[in-house]
Every structure is written in C-alpha cells, then in structure tokens.
Amino acid sequence: MQIVTTEKTNRRPLFDPPIVRRAILDSVLKLHPRHQWRNPVMFTVFIGSLITAALFIQALLSKGEEPAGFILAVSVWLWFTVLFSNFAEAMAEGRGRAQADALRKARRDILAKKLSAPSRDAAVTPVPSANLRTGDVVLVEAGEFVPGDGEVIEGVASVDESAITGESAPVIRESGGDRSAVTGGTRVLSDWLVIRITANPGESFLDRMISMVEGAKRQKTPNEIALNILLAALTIIFLIVCATLLPYSIYSVKAAGLGKVVSITVLVALFVCLAPTTIGALLSAIGIAGMDRLIQANCIAMSGRAVEAAGDVDVLLLDKTGTITLGNRQATEFLPAHGVRMENLADAAQLASLADETPEGRSIVVLAKEKYGLRGRDIQQLGATFVPFTAQTRMSGVNLNGRTIRKGASDAVEAHVHRLGGAFPDDILRIVHAVARDGATPLVVSDGAKVLGVIRLKDVVKGGIRERFLELRRMGIKTVMITGDNPLTAAAIAAEAGVDDFLAEATPEAKLKYIREAQAGGRMVAMTGDGTNDAPALAQADVAVAMHTGTQAAKEAGNIIDLDSNPTKLIEIVSIGKQLLMTRGSLTTFSIANDVAKYFAIIPAAFAGTYPALNALNIMGLATPQSAILSAVIFNALIIVFLIPLALRGVKYRPVGAASILKMNLLVYGVGGLIVPFVGIKLIDLTLVALRLV
C-alpha cells in the first residue's frame, strides 16, 4: 500500500475570480485608519501617502516643492503600495472566508427531540436547537440532523458528515469507545442515536471552525508578533533617519551654500523604499495563507500558534496501529505450551474472542474455525461474561462456567496468572520472544492459573511509510512509534518501518512521561490521538492532532483537529508548519536585501541636488533624480504584487538540514533580493524615459 497525501484534490485555484473580486473591494475598505494601524510598517506608508496627496494639492493651488506631476506620480504609487498590501491580506482572508461560508451552510436551526432521561424510551419534548445546553439529552433518528455537538450514549447509526469533512462516505457512530463524538449539523442516515449535548450554542465545534478559518479573526503567532516588533523597530529607525535628513539638508544649503534643500516628497519616497515594506505588506497574508493550507489539508487549527509550532517540531509520536501498520493484525498461528493440546488452545482462544469485534479478535475466531473446525458459539447462550480490553489491563477474555479465560500481552497475562497462584512456563517465554523477534505480536492465552499458549498476530507495515520517515529524518525530526506491544515486537516493527525510537507497552502515563522528558530536554513534541486515554498526552504535546472521529475529551485536548481522522496527517501538518516558517523567513530575507539595493538607487538621486558629488554613486546610470526616485517607488509597489502568489502558495519545503536551508535561503532570496531591484529599477527607468514621463 502506497502512502498518499490526504490533501483535497478539489482545492480552489490561487486566484479564484469571486475571491479576487471580493479582495479588490476589501483592499479599498481596509484603507480605514483603524485597520491600517494594525500594521505599523504599512501605517507609515499610509501616512506618507496622505502627506504626498496633500503636497500635490498644494502644488496645484500654489507653488509646490516639486513639480505637481512628479508629486502626483509618487503619491499614486504610494497609494498603490498600500492597496497591494491590503489586496494580499484580503486574498488570503477570502480563501478562508469561502471555507467559512461553506461551513455556515452546515449550521442549522432545527427542532430537537429533547429527552427527559438518558434513554430512548423517555418522554420527548420538542425544543429549538438554539435552546439546548450542555448536559441535555436528545434523540436523533434516521433522516434527522444532529442539533449540536455531543457524545452518543445509546444506539449505533451511520452519519453523513460531508458538510463538515467534505467526505461523502458515511461513518458509524456508536456509544462507548472512540467513535462516540458527533458534530452539530451532520445528518443521521440510518437507525437512531441518543446524544448528550457537550457544547452550548455559539461554542460548538462548527462555530470554532468558522471563527478559525476566517482570516480576520486569526490570532497572530508568537513568531509573527516578534517579527512585527522587529519590523516596527526598523521602521522607527528609518523614520528618525529620514526625519533628521531634512534639517540637515536645510543647514547644508544655508550654511555651506550647497545646492537645494531635499523635498518632503523625496524624503517620504526615500523612507518608503528603505523601510521593510515588502515583508510588512505580505506578513499577514503569509500567516493567513498558512492557516488556509492547513484547511485545504482538511485540518482545523484551534490556534495560529499550533501551525507555527508544527514548523518547529523535532519529535513526532505516532501510534503503530493504523499509522505505521495497516491496523488489521491477523492471527496466523497457535503455539501451545508444553503438554497442552493444540485444540484446547484454539478452543480457549476462540472463546476469549467471540465478543471481540476488533479485526484481531475476529481473525482468531476464523483461524480456530478454519484450522480445527471449531464453530463460532453464541457467547450470550453460553451464559458467559465478556471482559473487554483496557489500556490499563492490556487483556481481554471471558468468564464462563467458573473458568477465567484471558488473552493479552505476555507481561499482563503473566501478572494475572501469578495473582491466581500459577506459574508462567519458561517455554512460553521463549515462544513469546521468538514471535516478537520476527516482528509479530504474541498474545498469551490462559485458563485460570494455567498458561495454554501463544497466538501469533502478524502486523503489516504500510507501503511507503519508511520513505516518509526518511524524509522526516532529513528534516531533523525524530520519529517515535507508540505501541502496546512488548519491547521485542516493538523493536522489530520499528526496524522494519524505519522509525528512530519506540515506546513499548505504552500506557497513558508512559506517553505523558515521555513527552514531558522530551520537552524538558528542549524538544518540541507532536503527537496524534483519538481516545480519552490520549487526552493527557495530547494536552501536554506542543502540537496535538486529535481525530475528528475521536472522543470529545481528545478533541478538547488537541490544538489541531483532523477532519479526515487520518493519523498519518501529522506528517503533512509538520510540513505545512515548516513551509509557513520558511515562507516568512525567505520573504524577510528578500525584503531586507531589497532595501540594500534600493539604497543605491534612491540615496544619490535624493541628495544629488544638495551634494552633487553623490552623483558618483549613481552606479545604475539612472536618467534623472526624479526618474530614479519614481522608479524605486514603482518597483517597491510592483514587487509586492509579484510576491503575492509566493506568499499565498508558500515556499516549497524540501526535507534537508537547517544549514542547507539557510544556505539556499541566502543564495536564492538574499542574493536574488540584491539583484532583482537593480534590474527592475533600471528597466522602469528606461520605460519612463522612453515614454517621456520624466
């Protein structure tokens, strides 16, 4: 089986016409000062646009500091710079808003059947779904919509969750276990469910999804906040520098008798070109687009921090069953203890598995039937009591006519036998070790205090998973397999799958301990889970991916919800997080390198009138000071437009080491950021001269 990406194939095009039209309108609406104030870098450009617009009006009404046409051209391109920044953010928000609109269609005001007691036979009172509160119990029958988030406490039914997950195949929801959670707005297709409501109106999972996917309500991540502070500091420095240049120029002209005083229009243009406007204009769009890529992968982040943390993850905890292996271990052999007949072992193993609906349990019943002709018996007619498997006991079995038949992990059965006064035979230990060394799972069967033998369960490692782990290793991420198997079996599967480490005989306490120890060592830990017993570890992990089909406890503990409930999605989430950080870093490098190049274009032009000797620095051979300034301002605006697709799509991430990424970043975006402005500004200068605009 080949591992394939779970990302949706029907994703929207990068520039979807309806989103583009809405973004154009929003880019104008975002000119409101209250919105501009949120981005300090672009707020200063906004103020500069207002100043140059005022100077243009002054030039029309009276003598201006510069020709009116020049001031108008500078002002227009400054306004375009602000609009292009707004457009980038609006495009990113629009993609999330489209997803939110689709989700809103799933939110319905319906008449719920509220029950007076947690039983299907209880009295029913029709109430609007908006009036339901946490703890209320409702009945939902075939063809009806689930009125709110909840957990199934009685019944089993198939449920259509396509409105939430985008998948058309119905899923089974039933009471107990890890498939009991239901989401408001989904529809029951068959049978009936008694559901206990777990969220008040406005606090449902659907409401949180809508809030998170709308870019306008996105919380900034710590890394993004830190970068905003850095950009604001750089902006203040350049603002102070440019502000002090005017009195210095006045002094030079009056005291030294040099050329002419530099104009405010030129100083505003200088400031805009030297400030980190490129990354300032795109920073918000990068963060929103990162959230959008997660949505396209059918995941919902409960916070922007979770997406960013995914990019810093260096330890990845993955369940063995269903993630690394196919999840349907099959019984392939019965291995009896010395002096025990094969038929007796097969009979006891089948009895212990009659009520076990797991693939492993069913395969044991089938193996006993096919090899030894043992027909399946009805455990209810036998008057037997089934003992379910738990993460703590790591055993299951049956109590029948005074017999206590158990099957489970070797150490768990050994402790059980010792409690009953029995002994654990040495030959069974040898069989257990031999099976485990082969990469199979040994289940020991006992009848009372007597050990009968071992069942061999064969795991099948997913095709392509080894290559995925190799990619993660190249990223610098340590992969850890979590399994309830004994250490020998775990080691064999770990070696076959190619993981770096494993946690065998894992209990909820052991998972939590492992995560805390890794974090104490300065590691960032990610894990996935779906059961209530995963909740403590999920709450502790830095990136906690909860399955949408899992329990309410798991979903509340996680900070990312996987709507596809695919445990391997964690690998993709880490890649998306790293892509977000790389995109932000790459465009920041490009922006700073850009400023260095623009310095050589605009400084000589801005002060050539005051200090003619500065013309020697006009290494680009720009036609006139006005042409140089206008070319730099136009380039500063247009480069934002050309970088919008990169900000929305993200820089492609390759699983290589940090040193290689840094080298590539400096080479492509650092050197590229130095070269592109020289070429771009010169071409614009030639165009302006050819069109006789300067």
N, C-alpha and C positions, 0 to 999 in steps of 0.2 A: 504493500500500500504506500503510495507516494503522498507525502505531506504537501498540501496545497494551501495557499493563503485563503483566509476566510473573508477577505475584503470584498465588498459588494462589486459586482461587475456592472451594475446599472448606475454608477456614480455620475453626478452631474458634470457636464463639461466645465472647464475652468472659467470660461466667460459665457455663462448661460444668459441669453438675451433678456429674459424677465428680470434676472438678478442685476444685470448691468444697468437696465433702465431705472430700477429702483435705487441702485447705488449712485447714479448720476444725480438723482433728485436729493438723496440723502447727503451727498457731498456738499450741496448748497445749504441744506438745512443745518449741517454741522458747523457752518460759519458762525453760529451763535457764540458769543464770547464765553458763555458758561461751559460749552463743550471744548472750545479751544484751550481754556485754562487747564484742562486735564493733562495736556501735553506741553510741558514748559518750552521745549525746543520750538515746536510749531506755533506756540502762542507768541513767541518773539517775532517769528516771521509774519504772523497775522498783524502784529502791531506795526512792523516795518511796512507792510502793505498799506495800512491806513495812513501812515506818515507820508509815503510817496504819493498816494492818491491825493492827499491834502496839498502837497507841494505841486502836483500837476495842476490842480485848480488854481493855486496861487500864480503859477506860470501863465495860465490863460488870462487871468484878471489883471496881472501886472508883470513886471519884470521878474522872471524866475531865476533861481540859482544855476539852473541848467536849461538848455532848450526844452520846450514843452514836449516835443515828440520823444526826446530821449527819456525824460522822466516818465512819460506815459508808458513807453515800452518796458522800462524797468518795473513799474508798478503792475502792469498787466502780467508779466511773468512771475512776479512775486505772488500775486493772487492765484495764478495757475499752480504754483508750488503748494500753496495751502490747499487748494481744491484737489490736487492729485493725492496729497496725503489723506484728505478726507475720503477720497474715492477708494484708496487702497483699504482703509478700515471698513468702509461701507460694503465693499465687495466681500471681505471676509465675514462680516456680520450677516450679509444677505444669504450666504450659503447656510449658515446656522439657522437663520430665521426661516428659511424654506423647510428645513427639517422640523423646526418647532411648529410650523403651520400644519405639517402632516401629522404631527403628534396630537395637536389640538383636536383634530378630527376624531381621534380615538376617545376623547373625553366626552362623556355623555351624561346628561341628566335623565335618569331613569327612575322608575318606581320600583324600589327594592322590597323584597319579601322579608321583613324583619321577624325573627322567631322569638318567642317568649322564653325559650330554653334552648340549650345547645343540642337539639335533636330534630330530626326531620318531621317527627310526629307532633312537635309543639305547635301552639297556636300561631297563626301568621297575621301580621299587621302590615299593610302596605304603607311605606313611607318614602318620601323623595330621597334619593341617594345623597343629596347635599346635607340632609339632617342626620346621617349616620355618624357615629362617634366610635372611637377606639373601644373595643370590647363588645360591640354589638354583634349579634349573630344573625346571618341571613341565609336564605335558601335560594339557590340559583339552579334552575332546571334547563333542560335542553332547549336551545334557541334563544336563551336569555343572556344579557350582558352582565358581567361581574360589576357590581355597583361601586366597589372600592378595593383598595389593597387589603389583602388578608391572607390567612392561612386556613387550609382545608382541615376541618376537624372531624368530618364524616363524609363518606362517599368517595367515588372514583369516577372520573369523566374525562373525555377528550376536550381540549380547549384550543380555540383558534386565537393565536397570539400575533397574527400577521400585522395587526395595526401597530404593535409595539416593536417587534423584532424584524419585520419585513419578510419573514419566512412563511411560506404558505402551508407547510406541513403542520397538522395539529399535534399537540403534545398531550401527554397524560398527566393529570394532576390527581393526587390522592392524599388521604390523611396519613400523617406519620412520615418519617423518613425525610429525605432531602428533596422531595418533589411536591411539597405541600403548599408552596407560596403561589399566590395568584395576584394578578395586577388588574386594577380597575380599568374598564374599557375593553377587556378581552371578552370573548364570547364562548359560552359552553355549547359544544356541538352535540353531545350525547349524555344520557344519564342525568345525574344531579350531584350537587355539592352543597354541603353545609359549611359556611365560611365564617370565621371570626374576623371582624374588621380590625386592622392594625394601624390605620392612619386616619386622622381627622381630615375633613375637606380642606384643600389647599396645601396639605402636607404629604400628598400621595407621591408615589414613585414617578408617576406621569408628570405631576406638577414640577417635581425637582428636575426631571429630564428637560422639560420645556425651558425652565429657568436657566439650566446649564448650557443648553445648545444655542441660546440666544446670546450672541456676542456682546450685546450691550450690557448684559448682566454678569459677564465673565469677571472673576476676580483675578487681579494680576498676581503672577507668581513671584516668590522672593527674588529669584534671579532677575526677572524683568524689572522689579522695583529697584534693585541695586543698579541695574544698567540705566534706568531712568534717572536715578540720582547722579550717576557719573555724567550722563549727557547734560543734565541740568547744570552741573558744576562747570563743564566745558563751555556751555552756552554763556554762563555768567562771566567766565574769564574773557571770552571773546567780546562780550558786550562791554565790559570795562575797558578792554584794549581799544575797541573801536570808538568808544565814547571819549577817551582821552586823546585820540588822534586829532580831533577837531581843534581843541585849544592849542595843541602842539603845532598844528598847521598854521593857525592864525598867528601864533607867536613867530614862527619861521618867516612868514610873509612880511609881518610888520617890523620885526626886529632885524632880520637878516636881509630883508629886501628881496627875498626869493619869489618865484612865480606867483601862482594864485592859490587861494585857500581851497582845500578839498571840500566838495559839497556834501550836504547831508544825504542826498540821493545816492552818491557814490559810497558813502560810509555804510548806509543801510545795505546796499548791494554787497559790499565787502563783508559785512557781518554775516549775511545770509549764506554767502558762499563758503565762509570759513567755519561757521557753526556746523555741528554734526546733523544737518538737516536730512540727509538721506536715510540714515538709520532711525532718526527721530520720526520721520514720516511713515516708516514701514514697521516700526517696532510693535505697535498694537496689532497690525494686520498679521504679523508673524505669529503672535501668541494665539489670536483667534483662529487662524488657519490651522495651527497645531491641534486645537480642540476639534476643528472640523474634520481633520484627517482621522482622528480617533472615532468620531461619529460615523465616518464612512466605513470604518472597520467594524461598525455596529457595537461600539462600546460607548458608555456614558461615564465621563469623569465627574465625580462629585465635587472636585475642586481642581483649579488650574494647577495647584501645587503637585497633584498626583501625576499629571502629564510630565511636568518638569522633572520630578523625582525619578520617573521611569527612565529618563535620559541619563541619570547618574547611577543607576542600579549596577552593582557589581557582584551581587549574589542572587541567584534565581532558584527558588524552591519549587519543584514540580512533583505532583503526585505521579506515582508509577502507573497505576491502573487508569487507563483511558487517556493518559497524556503521553507516556513513553511507550506503553504497551497498548494493544488493541482493546484491552479491558474485558475480554471474554475468555478467561483462562478455562481450559478444558481438562477434565480428568482423563488421563491416558493409561493409568496402570494402578493396580492394587498390589501392595508389597506387604505380605503378612509377617507378623512376628514369629519367632521360632516356636513351633508347636501349635500354631493357630492355622486352621484350615482356611484356604482362600475364600470358600463360600461363606464362612462365618464373618470374615472381614467385610466382604462385599455386602452381605445382608445388613450388618450394623451400619455401614457407611450409607447404604440406601435409606434405611430407617431415619438416620440423622438428617437426611437431606430431603425428605418427602415434602416438607413445608418450606424448604429453602428455595425461593424464586429467583435467586441470582443465577447467572449463567454457569457458575462453578457448581452450584447445588444441582441444577438440572442435568449437567453433564455427568455427575456422579450417579444419579438415578439411571440415566441412559446407559452408562458403562456397565453397571451391575446387571441391567436387563439384557444387554446385548451379549456380554461375555458369559454370564452364568444363569441366564433365563429367569432372573428374579423380576417378577411383575411388580409394577408400582402399586402400593396399597394406599387406601384412604386413611390418613392419619386420624381423621375425626371418628371413623368407625372403630378404629383400634383403641379409642379412648386415651390417646396419647396427648401429652402436653409438650408443645414445641418450645424450645429455649432459643430465642433469637440471638444473633451475633451482636456484640457491642464492642466499641473501640477499647473499653477497659478490660473485658474478659478475654477478648480475641478468640472466642469459642462459640459454637452453636451446637444444638443437639436436640434430644428428645428424652422425656421421661415416660417409660412405658412398662406397665406391669412390674413395678419395683426396680426396673433397670434404669440406669442413668447413662445413656449413650451420648458421648461428646466427640466432636471433631473440631480441630483448630490448630493453631500454631503449636509447635512442639514444646516450647517452654511453658505455654499456658496449660496444655494438657498434662505436662509433667507435674506442674504445681497442683493441678486438680487431683491427679492420681495420688500424689503424696498426702494431700489432705484427707483422702479416703483410706489412707493406710497402705497403699500399694507401692510398688517399685517400678521404676522406669528402666526397661531392659537395655543392656548395652548394644544389642544388635539393632534395636530401633534407632539408637543414637547414630550408629554407623550408616543405617539406611537414610536417615534424615540428612546427614552431612553429604552423602553421595548424591542424593537428589538435588540438594542445594547447590553443590559444586557444578552440576550440569546446567544450572540456570533455571531449573524448575522449582515449583513451590511444593514443599511437603506438608500435607495435612495429616496429623496423627489422630487415629481413632481409638477411643477407649470405651469399654463397657464396664461401668463401675470402677473398681480399682485395678482392672486388668487392661493392659495396652494390647490392642488387637493388631495394629499395623499402621501402614502409611499409605496415603493416596498421593499419587504424583499428579500435580497440576502444571500444565505447560503454558507459559506466557509467550506471547508473540510480540516482539518489538516492532513498532511501526516502521515501515519503509521510509527512508529519507530523514528520519529523526537524528541519526548520527551526524549527518551533514549539517543539520540545523545547529546542533550542539557545537560543532566545529566552528561555525560562524560566530556563535556566542563567545567561544574561547578567543577568537580573534578580536572581538570587541573588548576583551579583558573582563568578561563576566564568568564567574564561577557557577557551574550548574550543580545543583544538589537534588538527588532523587529522594522523595519521601515514600516510604512503604511500610506496611505492617509485617512484611516478610522477615524471616530470620536473617542475620548478617551474611551467611553464606549465599543464600539465594539472592539477596540484595546485591552482593558483590558481583555475582555472575551476570545479572541483568544490567548492572551499572557498567560493567566492562563491555557488554555487547552493545549497549546504547551509546556509550562514549561520554557519559557524564563524569564530572570531576570528583564528585563525592556522593555519599548516600547516607541517609538516616534510616536505619533499620528498626523494626519493632516500634514504630513511631506512635506515640500516644499524644493527645492534645498538649500535655505538659512537656513532652520531649520537643515538640515543634516549637513551642513558646520559648523554651530554654535555648534552643539552637539559634533562634532569631535574635534573642537578647545578647547572646555571646558574640554573634557576628557584628551586631550594632555596637557593642562595647569596644570592638576592635576597629571601629571607624568605617564599617562597611554599610552600604545601602542595600536593603534586602527587599526582594519582591516575591510574592507567593500567590497562589490561586487556591480557591476553596469553594465549597458549596454547602457544607453541612454545619450544623450547630456546633459540632466539636471542632470545626475550623475557626470559629469566631474569635477566640482569644488570640490565636496566631495572626489572623488577618488584621485584628485591631493593632497588633504590635508592629506589623510589617510596614515599611516605608511606602511600598506600592502593593496594595491588596486588591486583587481582582476577584470579585465574587461572581459566581454564576447566576444568571437571571433565573434559572430554574431552581436555584438553591433555596435554603430556608431564609426567613426574614432576618434571623439573627446574623447569618453570614452576610446578607446584603447590607445590613446596617453597619457591620464591622468593616466592610470594604470601602475603598475610596474610588474604585472603578467597577462598573457593572458591565459584564459581557453579555449582551443580549442573545448571542448565539450559543452561550454556555459551552464554549469550546476551550478546554484547558490549555491547548497549545497557543491560544491567542496571546498569552503572556509574552511570548517571544516577539510577536508583532508589535505589541504595545511598547516594549522596550525599544524597538527600532524606531517607532514613531516619536518617542521621547527624545532619543538621541538625534533624530532628524531635526526636531524643534530647536534643540540647543545648538546644533551645527549651523542651522539656517541663521539663527540670531548672531552667532559668532562670525560667520562668513560675511554677512552684510555689515556688521560693525567694522570688521577689518577693511572691507571695501570702502565704507563711508569715510573712515579716518584717512586711508590712503588717498581718497578723492580730494580731501581737504588740502593735503600737502601739494597735489598737482595744481589745484585751483589757486593756491597761494602764488605760484609763479606767473599765473595768467593775470590776476587782478591787482596785486600789490604794485607792480611797476606802472600799470595803467592808472591806478587811483592816485598815485603821488608823483607822476611824471610832471604834472603841472607845477607842483611845489619844488620838487627835486628833479630837474631834468636829467641828472646823472643816472637816475634809476632806469632810464630807457635802455641802458646796457643789459638789464635783466630781462628784457623782452625777448627771451630765447625762442619763443614760438613765432616771432615775426608777425604779431597781430597788427592789423592795418592802422587803427587809431585807438586812443584810450577809450573812447565811447564804444567802439566795436569790441574791444577786449572785455569791458565790464558787462556789456549786454550779452556777449557770447557766453561768459561764465554764468550769468544769471539764467539764461535759456538752458544751458547744459544742466545746471543744478535742478531745474524743474523737470526736464525731459528724462533724466536718469532715473527719477522716481517711477515714471511711467514704465520704463523698460524693465525695472526690477520688480514691479508688482507681480507678474507671473511667478517669478522665483520665490517671492515671499509667500504666495498662496500655495504653490506646489511644494515648496521646501527643497533644500539642497539634498541631493541624493546621498544617502548614507551607505558607506561601504564598511564591512567589518574588518577594519585594520586597527593597529595600535594608535594610542594617543599621539605619539611622536610623529607618525606618518600623517595623521590627520592635520596636525599643526603645520607640518612642512607643506602639505598640499594647500592648506588654507592660505598660508603666507604667499605661496607661489602663484596660486590662481587669483585669489581675491585681494591679496596685498599688492603684488606686482601689477596685476590687472587693474587694480584701483588707481595705481600711479599712471599707467599708460593710457587708459581709456579717456580720461579728461583731456590730456594733451591732444589726442586725435580728435575727440569730439568738439572741443572748443575751437580748434583750428578750422575744422570743417564748417562750423556755424559761422565763424568769422568770414571765411571765404564766401559763404552763401549770402551773408548780409552785405558784403561789398559788391557781389555780383548783382544783387537786387537793388543796389544803391539806397539801402536803408540807413546807412551810416556815412 
